[in-house]
């Protein structure tokens, strides 16, 4: 879910048209704790040290049941509230639930509960069909795993009008990562004559070369497809798809360690 689409306080449409407040929660730019500090010190001999550092808690993301790609009728499969929107958040969760109560250590308990209590059962739209005698539960596919395991072998007059199961996370599933960086700059000032001085310097960005992952827009996301880059399909090896790279060569926050040499002339 994108940064804009997850922040219902800002601009996007509600995730539930019948109850706009249903899924309110932390947006994907939310960090519960951010520690930043910096400063400089002048030393004898014209030396100057300066430091800037950031240690930020992980972002959050939402657990979202993906569209089934079975064609028309998605409201019978991923609309869990009956409001007409599809690809709803996992029932019982809200925006930003992952890393805010749900994490890699307990996600499979949440997904197993969904698979046992919601998956392969009717959503509100399907219940209306059943209550009005238009279809039987069997015709809608209640309890029939063939709907999603092998839909081409369904009996005649059968439909997949039930909630889809989701894949469990693999062993070693990762959480979203902290952002860690500490920059250090060393400069030396030398006065050639009154009113004219030079200051060579060297800066170390991400001095300790912390490996950073999961910046906004490139973080592990909550679409529960089970693929690499999703919160139910990403081990430490697959997590490299979200590792912060060097970019264009101009240092960006969280990138691998870089050195910058400078020379300042003051006159």
ZAMARGU-4260 file (C-alpha; in steps of 0.2 Angstrom, whole numbers, plus 5000, padded with zeros to 4 digits):
<rodrens>
0) 5000/5000/5000 | 5008/5017/4995 | 5011/5031/5007 | 4997/5041/5000 | 4984/5027/5000
5) 4987/5022/5018 | 4985/5039/5026 | 4966/5041/5027 | 4968/5058/5036 | 4975/5065/5020
10) 4967/5063/5003 | 4963/5045/4997 | 4945/5037/4998 | 4940/5028/5013 | 4945/5009/5013
15) 4927/5006/5019 | 4913/5016/5011 | 4900/5011/5024 | 4912/5015/5039 | 4926/5027/5034
20) 4934/5026/5051 | 4934/5007/5051 | 4953/5005/5046 | 4961/5020/5054 | 4978/5017/5060
25) 4997/5022/5057 | 5001/5027/5040 | 5016/5019/5031 | 5027/5034/5035 | 5024/5032/5054
30) 5039/5029/5065 | 5035/5027/5084 | 5052/5033/5089 | 5065/5044/5080 | 5082/5048/5089
35) 5092/5061/5079 | 5107/5070/5086 | 5121/5081/5080 | 5134/5094/5084 | 5152/5099/5082
40) 5167/5103/5092 | 5182/5114/5089 | 5199/5106/5093 | 5216/5114/5095 | 5226/5116/5079
45) 5212/5121/5069 | 5203/5104/5069 | 5184/5103/5069 | 5174/5087/5071 | 5155/5087/5067
50) 5143/5072/5069 | 5125/5069/5063 | 5116/5053/5067 | 5099/5045/5065 | 5091/5030/5073
55) 5073/5028/5068 | 5061/5014/5072 | 5054/5004/5058 | 5039/5010/5047 | 5023/5001/5048
60) 5012/4992/5034 | 4995/4985/5032 | 4990/4967/5030 | 4980/4967/5014 | 4971/4952/5005
65) 4976/4953/4987 | 4963/4952/4973 | 4961/4934/4967 | 4962/4938/4948 | 4947/4926/4944
70) 4938/4939/4934 | 4922/4948/4938 | 4914/4946/4956 | 4928/4951/4967 | 4916/4958/4979
75) 4911/4940/4983 | 4930/4936/4987 | 4939/4951/4995 | 4926/4963/5001 | 4924/4958/5019
80) 4913/4972/5025 | 4900/4973/5011 | 4903/4991/5006 | 4908/4987/4988 | 4927/4990/4990
85) 4938/4975/4986 | 4956/4970/4992 | 4951/4974/5010 | 4963/4973/5024 | 4964/4957/5033
90) 4949/4955/5045 | 4953/4961/5062 | 4967/4972/5057 | 4968/4990/5052 | 4980/5001/5042
95) 4998/5000/5049 | 4995/4984/5059 | 5011/4976/5054 | 5025/4982/5066 | 5011/4989/5077
100) 5006/4973/5087 | 5009/4961/5073 | 5026/4956/5067 | 5036/4942/5060 | 5035/4932/5076
105) 5016/4931/5077 | 5010/4934/5059 | 5007/4916/5056 | 4996/4915/5071 | 4986/4929/5063
110) 4986/4922/5046 | 4981/4904/5052 | 4966/4912/5062 | 4960/4920/5046 | 4962/4904/5036
115) 4952/4895/5049 | 4938/4907/5052 | 4936/4917/5036 | 4944/4909/5021 | 4933/4898/5010
120) 4918/4905/5018 | 4905/4918/5012 | 4908/4936/5012 | 4893/4948/5015 | 4889/4949/4996
125) 4889/4930/4995 | 4878/4929/5010 | 4865/4940/5002 | 4864/4927/4987 | 4862/4913/4999
130) 4849/4921/5010 | 4838/4926/4994 | 4839/4908/4988 | 4848/4912/4972 | 4862/4900/4975
135) 4867/4886/4987 | 4882/4886/4998 | 4890/4872/4988 | 4887/4882/4972 | 4896/4897/4979
140) 4910/4886/4984 | 4909/4886/5003 | 4923/4875/5010 | 4929/4870/4993 | 4948/4872/4992
145) 4948/4869/4973 | 4942/4887/4971 | 4959/4893/4973 | 4970/4877/4971 | 4963/4871/4955
150) 4948/4881/4949 | 4947/4873/4932 | 4941/4857/4940 | 4926/4864/4949 | 4910/4855/4946
155) 4897/4862/4934 | 4887/4877/4940 | 4900/4881/4954 | 4907/4898/4958 | 4922/4904/4968
160) 4912/4917/4978 | 4921/4914/4994 | 4936/4922/5004 | 4953/4916/4998 | 4965/4908/5009
165) 4982/4917/5011 | 5000/4909/5012 | 5009/4908/5028 | 5025/4917/5031 | 5041/4906/5028
170) 5053/4902/5043 | 5065/4916/5045 | 5052/4930/5040 | 5059/4947/5043 | 5052/4962/5051
175) 5054/4980/5043 | 5071/4987/5048 | 5077/5001/5058 | 5085/5016/5050 | 5103/5018/5056
180) 5116/5031/5051 | 5130/5040/5059 | 5139/5054/5049 | 5156/5061/5054 | 5166/5075/5046
185) 5183/5080/5050 | 5189/5098/5044 | 5206/5108/5047 | 5206/5126/5045 | 5222/5135/5041
190) 5224/5154/5039 | 5236/5159/5025 | 5235/5178/5029 | 5222/5189/5037 | 5206/5187/5029
195) 5211/5172/5019 | 5210/5154/5025 | 5208/5137/5018 | 5198/5122/5025 | 5201/5104/5018
200) 5189/5091/5025 | 5184/5073/5023 | 5166/5067/5027 | 5161/5049/5031 | 5142/5046/5028
205) 5136/5031/5037 | 5153/5029/5045 | 5149/5012/5052 | 5142/5006/5035 | 5125/5000/5043
210) 5115/4990/5031 | 5098/4999/5029 | 5082/4992/5022 | 5064/4997/5020 | 5064/5016/5016
215) 5047/5024/5011 | 5041/5017/4994 | 5053/5003/4994 | 5049/4994/5010 | 5042/4976/5013
220) 5024/4978/5010 | 5008/4970/5016 | 5000/4963/5001 | 4999/4945/5006 | 5004/4936/4990
225) 5018/4926/4998 | 5031/4933/4986 | 5048/4941/4990 | 5046/4959/4996 | 5029/4954/5005
230) 5027/4952/5024 | 5023/4934/5021 | 5036/4929/5009 | 5053/4938/5014 | 5067/4930/5023
235) 5084/4938/5026 | 5090/4933/5009 | 5075/4940/5000 | 5075/4956/5010 | 5090/4962/4999
240) 5077/4967/4987 | 5073/4982/4999 | 5090/4986/5004 | 5095/5004/5002 | 5108/5006/4987
245) 5120/5019/4982 | 5108/5028/4970 | 5115/5041/4959 | 5132/5043/4968 | 5125/5058/4978
250) 5123/5052/4996 | 5106/5048/5002 | 5099/5044/5019 | 5103/5026/5024 | 5115/5022/5009
255) 5131/5012/5011 | 5146/5021/5017 | 5153/5035/5006 | 5167/5047/5008 | 5167/5065/5003
260) 5182/5076/5001 | 5180/5095/5002 | 5190/5111/5001 | 5183/5128/5007 | 5191/5144/5003
265) 5186/5159/5014 | 5191/5177/5010
</rodrens>
